[in-house]
Structure formats: structure tokens, C-alpha cells
Amino acid sequence: MRKALITSFALAAALLVAATASGGSTASSAAAGIPGCNKATLNLLVPGTLTIGADNPAYPPWFGGDEKTKPWKISDPYSGKGYEAAVAYAVARQLGFTKADVKWTPLPYTNSYTPGKKPFDVYLTQVSYKPERAKRATFSHSYYFLNQAVVGRKGTPIAKVKTVAALKDFKLGAPLGTTAYDYIVNYIKPSAKPAVFDTLDQGVKALKNGQIDGLLVDLPTAFYVTAVQVPDGVIVGKLPTKGTKERFGMVLAKGNPLVTCVNRAIDRLWANGTIAQLQKTWLAKAGAPDLS
């Protein structure tokens, strides 16, 4: 499965040449525009430029491309490769921006939804909508709905788990400020206090070193972790949805009226099939058992 996943990530780059986010023939072409959303009148940090924030490093399958533009590490959002980069450029095109009109700026995930001024117009790095976050920042409509998953290591006891209840006996961990950590605390409620990590890399290292038995991340990230980062990694299972279905939204400064046009762009991308195509291209699904 790991070999197939790596192949699928490579294939995705080739597919993007033939399928752009706007459905057009060139990735830099601007869309016809959305009524009431003239880019000249949008509330932007820099007139005529759409400034997009993302975490750094930016990881596949959410971002892709070789690191060519400083200070970006692992992946280069300017490449337009990876699901979130492709969605960002698709939204930009709907609003009348060309690829040259887009500027990417790095910012840690947890800083994206803190109160106050923002160094971006929109931000996306798998930021889940949560009511408490929405009190401090404005969220767009969803561009992705997801499930959490548990990553373990082959040959370890957790790899044989079939139910959520059975996870209680294991040492689990998740990145700081994520809904994955909330899921551990609120629904799994393990007997051992869960570990929390400032970055995904730290969580992956802890899993490889045996400091935790299982790492909770969203499903597409679980595919990447097991395909690339943890040689003996295995997806123990996909977790059932609890409460409101989790969704990723673009983050804007609280009250920024730009969200109206961003929402119209995202709604159009859902309606015309662009988002479905981008998910098929970049978030290739491999087998992941369901935990009951």
C-alpha cells in the first residue's frame, strides 16, 4: 500500500497539468469573476494581491512541489500542487486573480485564528471550524469534510485494534490545537494522559521512537505519514464522526467582508465539480478500516 500511495502522489502532479482548478486550459488564467466581487474593490491587505497564509513546513498531500521559493520547506505552495494549494488558486481564479497576483506568507497553524490583525487575507492549513475559534476569527464555508484516523506501527498491539473502546488502553498523541487531540480527550478518553506535540513532525518522531502507541491525525495526513514518514506505519483505522461533521475552512480576520466573496467562490467550486476533481487528484484514497 505504501508503494501505491507514493506512486499516486507522483501521478497527481502529472494529472494537474491536464486538470486545472477552474476547469480551464491554463493554470494562470483568470475566471470570468463572481458578481459583486470585483477584485479592485475587495478588502485586501495589498490592493490587487491575494495574500494567502499557510503553515511552514507545508506537507503533502495538502501542499506539493519541490521547495524552490524561500522560506518554504518540504513543499512550495507557489507550485499550486497539493489539495489546499490547488483549492487556494481555484478560489483566487474565481475572484479574478491570476497566479501572479497571489502571494503566500508563512504563519504557524495556531496563530491563524488568534484575535487581532492578520498578515494574510485568507489562511488554510487544515484549520477545522470550531465555535470558539469562530469567536476570534472568521471562517469560510467548508472546502473539505474529514474523519480522524489512528496511525500505529506494524507488529505492535495497537495495530490489531478494531474498536474505539479498545484504544483506551494505549498511549495516544496528537498535534497541539487540533481536533484530533480534542477527539482523544472527549471521545476516546484513554487511561493514560495523551501526549501533545507542537508540530506533526514531533508526533511522528514520538511514534517512531515508541514514546506513543498511536498518533491521531486527519485521514489524508495519515496516508502521507504511513507512506512517507514512518516506514513501518499502518493506519489502525478511521474514527467515526462524533458531533458535527468536522470541516476545514479558510480563515480570515474577524469580520472581514472578504469572506462573502470567498464563500461564493467556494460554493461555485463545489457546484461545478472542481472540488470533487481536486480531491480525486490530490487526496487519493487507499484502504483504511473503520473503527466501530
C-alpha positions as CSV (number, residue, x, y, z in Angstrom):
1,M,0.0,0.0,0.0
2,R,2.9,2.4,0.8
3,K,4.4,1.9,-2.7
4,A,1.0,2.5,-4.3
5,L,0.5,5.7,-2.3
6,I,3.8,7.2,-3.3
7,T,3.0,6.4,-6.9
8,S,-0.4,8.1,-6.5
9,F,1.2,11.3,-5.2
10,A,3.6,11.3,-8.1
11,L,0.8,10.7,-10.6
12,A,-1.2,13.5,-9.0
13,A,1.4,16.0,-10.2
14,A,1.0,14.8,-13.7
15,L,-2.8,15.0,-13.5
16,L,-2.7,18.6,-12.6
17,V,-1.2,19.5,-16.0
18,A,-4.4,18.3,-17.6
19,A,-6.9,19.4,-15.0
20,T,-6.8,22.9,-13.6
21,A,-8.9,24.1,-10.7
22,S,-11.1,26.3,-12.9
23,G,-11.6,23.6,-15.5
24,G,-9.7,25.7,-18.0
25,S,-6.7,25.0,-20.1
26,T,-4.2,27.1,-18.3
27,A,-3.5,27.4,-14.6
28,S,-2.8,31.1,-14.7
29,S,-6.0,32.2,-16.5
30,A,-8.4,34.3,-14.5
31,A,-12.1,33.2,-14.2
32,A,-14.9,35.3,-15.5
33,G,-15.5,36.6,-12.0
34,I,-18.3,36.5,-9.5
35,P,-21.0,39.2,-9.5
36,G,-20.4,41.7,-6.7
37,C,-16.8,40.5,-6.2
38,N,-14.6,42.8,-8.3
39,K,-11.0,42.3,-7.2
40,A,-10.5,46.0,-7.4
41,T,-13.0,46.6,-4.6
42,L,-12.2,43.6,-2.3
43,N,-10.9,44.2,1.2
44,L,-7.3,43.1,0.8
45,L,-4.0,43.7,2.6
46,V,-2.4,44.8,-0.6
47,P,-4.7,46.1,-3.4
48,G,-4.7,43.8,-6.4
49,T,-2.9,41.0,-4.5
50,L,-4.4,38.0,-2.7
51,T,-2.2,37.2,0.3
52,I,-2.6,33.6,1.4
53,G,-1.2,32.2,4.7
54,A,-0.1,28.6,5.3
55,D,1.9,26.7,7.9
56,N,5.6,26.1,7.2
57,P,6.7,23.4,6.5
58,A,3.7,22.7,4.2
59,Y,3.2,19.0,3.9
60,P,1.8,16.7,1.2
61,P,-0.9,15.8,0.2
62,W,-2.2,19.3,1.2
63,F,0.8,21.1,-0.5
64,G,3.3,19.8,-3.0
65,G,6.1,20.7,-5.3
66,D,9.8,20.9,-4.5
67,E,10.9,23.6,-2.1
68,K,12.1,26.3,-4.5
69,T,10.7,29.6,-3.0
70,K,12.2,30.7,0.2
71,P,11.4,30.3,3.1
72,W,9.1,27.4,2.2
73,K,10.2,23.9,3.4
74,I,9.1,20.4,2.3
75,S,6.6,21.8,-0.2
76,D,6.2,25.0,-2.1
77,P,2.7,26.5,-2.2
78,Y,3.6,28.6,-5.2
79,S,3.7,25.4,-7.2
80,G,-0.1,25.1,-7.0
81,K,0.4,21.4,-6.2
82,G,-1.3,19.6,-3.4
83,Y,-5.0,19.9,-2.4
84,E,-5.0,23.1,-0.4
85,A,-2.7,24.9,-2.7
86,A,-4.9,23.9,-5.7
87,V,-8.1,25.0,-3.8
88,A,-6.5,28.3,-2.9
89,Y,-5.6,29.1,-6.5
90,A,-9.0,27.9,-7.7
91,V,-10.7,30.4,-5.3
92,A,-8.3,33.1,-6.5
93,R,-9.2,32.5,-10.1
94,Q,-12.9,32.7,-9.3
95,L,-12.3,36.1,-7.8
96,G,-10.4,37.3,-10.9
97,F,-6.8,36.9,-9.7
98,T,-4.1,35.3,-11.8
99,K,-1.4,33.1,-10.3
100,A,1.0,36.1,-10.4
101,D,-1.5,38.0,-8.2
102,V,-1.2,35.5,-5.4
103,K,1.4,35.9,-2.5
104,W,2.0,33.2,0.1
105,T,3.1,34.0,3.6
106,P,4.1,31.5,6.3
107,L,2.4,31.5,9.7
108,P,2.1,28.8,12.4
109,Y,-1.2,27.0,12.3
110,T,-2.3,28.0,15.8
111,N,-1.6,31.7,15.1
112,S,-4.1,31.8,12.2
113,Y,-7.2,32.1,14.4
114,T,-5.9,34.2,17.2
115,P,-7.5,37.7,17.7
116,G,-6.1,40.8,16.0
117,K,-4.7,41.8,12.7
118,K,-3.7,39.2,10.2
119,P,-0.7,39.1,7.9
120,F,-2.9,37.4,5.3
121,D,-6.3,37.8,3.5
122,V,-7.1,34.1,3.8
123,Y,-5.3,31.2,5.5
124,L,-5.6,27.5,5.0
125,T,-3.6,24.6,6.6
126,Q,-6.2,22.1,7.7
127,V,-7.8,24.5,10.1
128,S,-11.0,22.9,11.5
129,Y,-14.0,25.1,12.2
130,K,-14.7,25.3,15.9
131,P,-17.2,27.7,17.6
132,E,-14.6,29.0,20.0
133,R,-12.2,29.7,17.1
134,A,-15.0,31.5,15.2
135,K,-15.2,34.0,18.1
136,R,-11.7,35.2,17.3
137,A,-11.6,34.8,13.5
138,T,-14.0,34.4,10.6
139,F,-14.2,31.1,8.8
140,S,-15.3,30.5,5.2
141,H,-17.6,27.7,4.0
142,S,-16.0,24.3,4.0
143,Y,-13.6,23.2,1.3
144,Y,-13.2,19.7,2.9
145,F,-15.1,17.4,5.2
146,L,-13.0,14.8,7.0
147,N,-12.6,12.0,9.5
148,Q,-9.8,11.5,12.0
149,A,-7.6,8.4,11.9
150,V,-5.2,6.5,14.1
151,V,-1.7,5.7,12.9
152,G,0.3,3.0,14.6
153,R,3.2,0.7,13.7
154,K,3.0,-2.8,12.2
155,G,3.5,-5.6,14.6
156,T,2.5,-3.6,17.7
157,P,-0.6,-4.4,19.8
158,I,-2.5,-1.3,18.7
159,A,-2.3,-2.4,15.1
160,K,-4.8,-5.2,15.9
161,V,-7.4,-2.8,17.4
162,K,-10.9,-2.9,15.8
163,T,-12.9,-0.7,18.1
164,V,-12.7,2.8,19.5
165,A,-13.1,1.4,23.0
166,A,-10.0,-0.7,22.7
167,L,-7.9,2.4,22.1
168,K,-8.4,3.4,25.8
169,D,-5.5,1.1,26.9
170,F,-2.9,2.8,24.7
171,K,-0.7,5.8,24.9
172,L,-2.1,8.2,22.2
173,G,-0.9,11.6,21.0
174,A,-1.8,14.4,18.6
175,P,-0.5,17.8,17.4
176,L,-1.3,20.8,19.6
177,G,-4.6,22.7,19.0
178,T,-6.0,20.1,16.6
179,T,-9.4,18.5,16.6
180,A,-7.5,15.2,16.7
181,Y,-6.4,16.0,20.3
182,D,-10.0,17.0,21.2
183,Y,-11.2,13.6,19.9
184,I,-8.8,11.8,22.1
185,V,-9.8,13.8,25.2
186,N,-13.6,13.9,24.6
187,Y,-14.4,10.6,23.0
188,I,-11.6,8.0,23.4
189,K,-10.8,9.1,27.0
190,P,-7.7,6.9,27.3
191,S,-6.5,5.7,30.7
192,A,-3.1,7.4,30.1
193,K,-2.8,11.1,29.6
194,P,-2.4,11.8,25.9
195,A,0.7,13.4,24.6
196,V,0.6,16.7,22.8
197,F,3.1,18.0,20.2
198,D,3.9,21.4,18.9
199,T,4.3,20.0,15.4
200,L,3.3,17.0,13.3
201,D,7.0,16.1,12.9
202,Q,7.3,15.8,16.7
203,G,4.4,13.4,16.9
204,V,5.8,11.3,14.1
205,K,9.1,11.1,15.9
206,A,7.4,10.1,19.1
207,L,5.6,7.3,17.2
208,K,8.8,6.0,15.6
209,N,10.6,6.1,18.9
210,G,7.9,4.2,20.7
211,Q,7.0,7.0,23.0
212,I,3.4,6.8,21.9
213,D,1.4,3.8,20.6
214,G,-0.8,5.8,18.3
215,L,-0.9,9.2,16.6
216,L,-4.2,10.8,15.7
217,V,-4.3,12.9,12.5
218,D,-6.8,13.5,9.7
219,L,-7.2,10.7,7.2
220,P,-5.3,12.2,4.3
221,T,-2.4,13.1,6.6
222,A,-2.5,9.5,7.9
223,F,-1.9,8.3,4.3
224,Y,1.1,10.5,4.0
225,V,2.6,9.6,7.4
226,T,2.3,5.8,6.6
227,A,3.5,6.2,3.0
228,V,6.5,8.5,3.6
229,Q,7.4,9.3,7.2
230,V,7.0,6.1,9.1
231,P,8.5,3.1,7.3
232,D,6.5,0.5,9.3
233,G,3.5,2.8,9.8
234,V,0.0,1.4,9.5
235,I,-3.4,3.1,9.6
236,V,-5.1,1.3,12.5
237,G,-8.5,2.7,11.5
238,K,-10.7,5.6,10.6
239,L,-12.6,7.0,13.5
240,P,-16.4,7.6,13.4
241,T,-17.7,11.1,13.2
242,K,-18.7,12.5,16.6
243,G,-21.0,15.5,16.9
244,T,-21.0,18.0,14.0
245,K,-19.1,16.7,11.0
246,E,-15.6,18.2,11.0
247,R,-14.8,20.6,8.2
248,F,-11.9,22.7,7.1
249,G,-12.5,26.4,6.3
250,M,-10.3,29.2,5.1
251,V,-9.5,31.6,8.0
252,L,-9.9,35.4,7.7
253,A,-9.6,38.3,10.2
254,K,-12.7,38.6,12.3
255,G,-15.4,40.4,10.4
256,N,-13.5,40.7,7.2
257,P,-16.2,41.2,4.5
258,L,-14.0,39.4,2.0
259,V,-15.5,36.2,3.4
260,T,-18.7,36.8,1.4
261,C,-16.8,36.6,-1.9
262,V,-14.6,33.7,-0.7
263,N,-17.8,31.8,0.2
264,R,-19.3,32.4,-3.2
265,A,-16.1,31.2,-4.9
266,I,-16.1,28.0,-2.8
267,D,-19.8,27.4,-3.4
268,R,-19.2,27.7,-7.1
269,L,-16.2,25.2,-6.9
270,W,-18.4,22.7,-5.2
271,A,-21.3,23.2,-7.7
272,N,-19.1,22.9,-10.8
273,G,-17.3,19.8,-9.7
274,T,-13.9,21.4,-9.3
275,I,-13.5,20.5,-5.6
276,A,-14.5,16.9,-6.3
277,Q,-11.9,16.7,-9.1
278,L,-9.2,18.2,-6.9
279,Q,-10.0,15.7,-4.1
280,K,-9.7,12.9,-6.6
281,T,-6.4,14.2,-7.9
282,W,-4.7,15.1,-4.6
283,L,-6.3,13.1,-1.8
284,A,-6.1,9.6,-3.3
285,K,-7.8,7.2,-1.1
286,A,-6.2,3.9,0.0
287,G,-7.8,1.3,2.2
288,A,-8.5,2.4,5.8
289,P,-10.6,0.2,8.1
290,D,-13.4,1.7,10.1
291,L,-13.2,1.5,13.9
292,S,-16.5,0.8,15.4
